Every structure is written in C-alpha cells, then in structure tokens.
Amino acid sequence: MSKLDDQLKQMKGYSYRIWGYGLGHSYLIIRATHDDKPHHNAHISFADVQYFQFPLGWTGDLIPATDKELLEIMARAGAGSWEKSLPISVIKERFHLYKADTPNGTIYILGHLALIEYDVEPV
C-alpha cells in the first residue's frame, strides 16, 4: 500500500464531487469536503484514468478495491483478458482500482492515485 493510499484511508466521512476531468489526458480531480471540517478541504488527483463509474457527487469512504473487483472492472473497461496471461501482482502494478460504497451503489475509479492536496481554500 502506498503513502497516498494510506492518506486516502484516513479521509473518513468526506463528501466528494468531480472537480475536473480530462478525457484526452485521462486525469480526474475530485474535491473532498467534510461538514465538521469546513476549512479542511482536499483535492484528490488521479492520472491515467481508464474507467470511472459514479455520479457527480457522493458521500462514502474512497478505498482501494479488491483484486476480484479490479479484474471485473478491467473487463468492463475492455482489458479483461490480462488475467489469463499475467499474474495479479503484475496487473496491480499497472492498474489501480478505488471504490466507495454509497447508499445508491458503488463508485469505481480505475486509475493511478497521483496527488492529495489538503487545505484547499473553500469556494
């Protein structure tokens, strides 16, 4: 688990919304806010985004997904045959899946967690 993954796991009770997305450059920026911490906002940046499934905003803890979920989402994204030729450890070096369970479904982001910036000024 990376340092960024550890930081992400500590962000309990935040609400998230899409802040920026670039299809051609495959990046995604999510703004995280917390009702009890109005001056402690964060921007979470993902690079090499190949798939995401979620509404514009949600509340639910964002965590790394399981290996089974990774393979399932890779199949949805059109990269489902990799597990037949590569061990999961090699696949996990290239693909990273994050998820959040919400009352209305599960959020998925297939991409690399690149940066978490804290204390972004409220808008």
Kinemage of the C-alpha trace (Angstrom):
@kinemage 1
@onewidth
@group {chain A} dominant
@subgroup {mainchain}
@vectorlist {calphas} color= white
{ca met a 1} P 0.000 0.000 0.000
{ca ser a 2} L 1.385 3.407 -0.934
{ca lys a 3} L 1.627 6.519 1.246
{ca leu a 4} L -1.186 8.090 -0.811
{ca asp a 5} L -3.382 5.025 -0.247
{ca asp a 6} L -2.760 5.378 3.497
{ca gln a 7} L -3.727 9.078 3.365
{ca leu a 8} L -6.879 8.246 1.441
{ca lys a 9} L -7.920 5.636 4.020
{ca gln a 10} L -7.738 8.315 6.737
{ca met a 11} L -10.286 10.513 4.962
{ca lys a 12} L -13.386 9.183 6.736
{ca gly a 13} L -16.768 10.890 6.393
{ca tyr a 14} L -15.924 13.148 3.452
{ca ser a 15} L -18.242 14.067 0.603
{ca tyr a 16} L -16.817 14.037 -2.912
{ca arg a 17} L -17.596 15.649 -6.234
{ca ile a 18} L -15.955 15.782 -9.613
{ca trp a 19} L -13.805 18.902 -9.805
{ca gly a 20} L -12.031 18.329 -13.105
{ca tyr a 21} L -11.820 15.653 -15.774
{ca gly a 22} L -9.839 15.439 -18.988
{ca leu a 23} L -10.662 12.584 -21.326
{ca gly a 24} L -7.722 13.154 -23.693
{ca his a 25} L -5.201 13.470 -20.879
{ca ser a 26} L -7.033 10.879 -18.765
{ca tyr a 27} L -6.936 12.784 -15.487
{ca leu a 28} L -9.577 13.178 -12.809
{ca ile a 29} L -9.666 15.608 -9.894
{ca ile a 30} L -12.140 15.099 -7.068
{ca arg a 31} L -12.874 17.715 -4.408
{ca ala a 32} L -13.390 16.325 -0.901
{ca thr a 33} L -15.186 18.276 1.821
{ca his a 34} L -16.243 17.442 5.351
{ca asp a 35} L -19.152 19.093 7.210
{ca asp a 36} L -17.253 19.074 10.509
{ca lys a 37} L -14.064 20.436 8.906
{ca pro a 38} L -15.171 23.378 6.726
{ca his a 39} L -11.613 24.672 6.354
{ca his a 40} L -10.056 21.285 5.676
{ca asn a 41} L -10.833 20.530 2.063
{ca ala a 42} L -8.814 18.326 -0.254
{ca his a 43} L -8.297 17.724 -3.944
{ca ile a 44} L -7.603 14.132 -4.937
{ca ser a 45} L -5.972 13.715 -8.336
{ca phe a 46} L -5.915 10.568 -10.441
{ca ala a 47} L -3.771 10.045 -13.548
{ca asp a 48} L -4.075 7.502 -16.354
{ca val a 49} L -7.826 7.167 -15.691
{ca gln a 50} L -9.226 4.385 -17.843
{ca tyr a 51} L -12.660 3.935 -16.291
{ca phe a 52} L -14.883 5.595 -13.747
{ca gln a 53} L -18.411 4.916 -12.600
{ca phe a 54} L -20.100 7.408 -10.324
{ca pro a 55} L -22.489 10.363 -10.105
{ca leu a 56} L -21.262 13.968 -9.953
{ca gly a 57} L -21.189 13.846 -6.164
{ca trp a 58} L -21.392 11.303 -3.338
{ca thr a 59} L -20.581 10.603 0.293
{ca gly a 60} L -18.686 7.427 1.129
{ca asp a 61} L -15.132 6.451 2.008
{ca leu a 62} L -12.851 6.034 -1.021
{ca ile a 63} L -10.577 2.982 -0.603
{ca pro a 64} L -8.552 0.557 -2.748
{ca ala a 65} L -10.779 -2.178 -4.207
{ca thr a 66} L -10.234 -5.935 -4.026
{ca asp a 67} L -8.381 -7.958 -6.665
{ca lys a 68} L -11.679 -9.531 -7.757
{ca glu a 69} L -13.252 -6.107 -8.280
{ca leu a 70} L -10.160 -4.931 -10.180
{ca leu a 71} L -10.469 -7.806 -12.665
{ca glu a 72} L -14.229 -7.226 -13.024
{ca ile a 73} L -13.826 -3.504 -13.764
{ca met a 74} L -10.922 -4.186 -16.135
{ca ala a 75} L -13.274 -6.455 -18.084
{ca arg a 76} L -15.862 -3.643 -18.226
{ca ala a 77} L -13.148 -1.292 -19.486
{ca gly a 78} L -12.157 -3.712 -22.251
{ca ala a 79} L -8.980 -5.063 -20.645
{ca gly a 80} L -10.428 -8.311 -19.338
{ca ser a 81} L -8.049 -10.831 -20.871
{ca trp a 82} L -4.933 -9.701 -18.983
{ca glu a 83} L -5.547 -12.058 -16.042
{ca lys a 84} L -5.177 -15.026 -18.408
{ca ser a 85} L -1.598 -14.133 -19.290
{ca leu a 86} L -0.274 -12.175 -16.280
{ca pro a 87} L -0.255 -12.804 -12.530
{ca ile a 88} L -2.398 -10.440 -10.440
{ca ser a 89} L 0.731 -8.901 -8.870
{ca val a 90} L 1.875 -7.674 -12.299
{ca ile a 91} L -1.603 -6.442 -13.207
{ca lys a 92} L -1.765 -4.460 -9.931
{ca glu a 93} L 1.466 -2.651 -10.841
{ca arg a 94} L -0.236 -1.276 -13.971
{ca phe a 95} L -3.872 -0.946 -12.889
{ca his a 96} L -5.226 0.558 -9.657
{ca leu a 97} L -8.900 0.487 -8.694
{ca tyr a 98} L -10.508 2.616 -5.999
{ca lys a 99} L -14.072 2.308 -4.758
{ca ala a 100} L -16.601 3.874 -2.407
{ca asp a 101} L -19.734 2.125 -1.229
{ca thr a 102} L -22.669 4.529 -1.081
{ca pro a 103} L -26.355 4.073 -0.293
{ca asn a 104} L -27.103 4.281 -4.039
{ca gly a 105} L -24.388 1.971 -5.378
{ca thr a 106} L -20.640 1.544 -5.659
{ca ile a 107} L -18.281 4.175 -7.047
{ca tyr a 108} L -15.293 2.920 -9.105
{ca ile a 109} L -12.190 4.736 -10.378
{ca leu a 110} L -9.643 2.778 -12.444
{ca gly a 111} L -6.539 4.975 -12.485
{ca his a 112} L -3.439 5.948 -10.529
{ca leu a 113} L -3.832 7.950 -7.350
{ca ala a 114} L -1.396 10.766 -8.111
{ca leu a 115} L -1.806 13.509 -5.504
{ca ile a 116} L -3.791 14.526 -2.438
{ca glu a 117} L -3.695 18.242 -1.660
{ca tyr a 118} L -5.069 19.281 1.742
{ca asp a 119} L -6.404 22.598 2.994
{ca val a 120} L -7.564 23.846 -0.356
{ca glu a 121} L -9.373 27.148 0.129
{ca pro a 122} L -13.180 26.824 0.334
{ca val a 123} L -15.073 28.024 -2.720
